[in-house]
Amino acid sequence: MLDQDFARIRTHRNNLSRYRRLLKTRLSDIERQFIERRLAEEQAALEALAADAFPVAFSLPNMPSVSTAAGAER
């Protein structure tokens, strides 16, 4: 079970990285909104999975919020 949790965490982290890279590109407003929404959903899913898999022993580092990251990269 732990191997599956690690694989799911890795998948979420890879998706987060991909979405952050996409936000650095030229996007239409609709595309940017979609990517920002997906980024927030992936972040929430990762946090929930990490809390379930590692209730006390694991905490995620502070990540920039979607609105802060998007505003700084425009």
C-alpha positions, -999 to 999 in steps of 0.1 A, spaced: 0 0 0 28 24 8 43 19 -27 10 29 -42 8 60 -20 43 70 -31 34 65 -67 3 86 -64 22 113 -46 49 113 -73 21 116 -100 5 146 -82 40 163 -79 47 157 -116 13 171 -125 20 202 -103 53 207 -120 38 204 -155 10 229 -146 35 254 -132 56 251 -164 25 257 -185 16 288 -166 50 302 -177 39 300 -213 17 322 -233 -19 312 -227 -53 326 -234 -73 337 -203 -95 306 -205 -65 283 -208 -49 301 -178 -80 298 -157 -83 261 -165 -46 254 -156 -49 274 -124 -80 255 -114 -62 221 -122 -32 233 -102 -53 240 -72 -71 207 -75 -38 188 -78 -24 206 -48 -54 198 -27 -53 161 -38 -16 159 -29 -22 175 5 -51 151 13 -31 121 1 -1 131 22 -23 136 53 -38 102 49 -6 83 41 15 101 67 -8 116 93 18 130 117 53 123 104 50 141 70 44 177 62 47 194 28 69 225 23 51 258 18 42 261 -19 34 295 -35 -3 299 -39 -19 297 -73 -29 334 -74 6 346 -62 24 323 -87 2 333 -116 4 370 -109 42 370 -106 47 351 -139 26 372 -162 
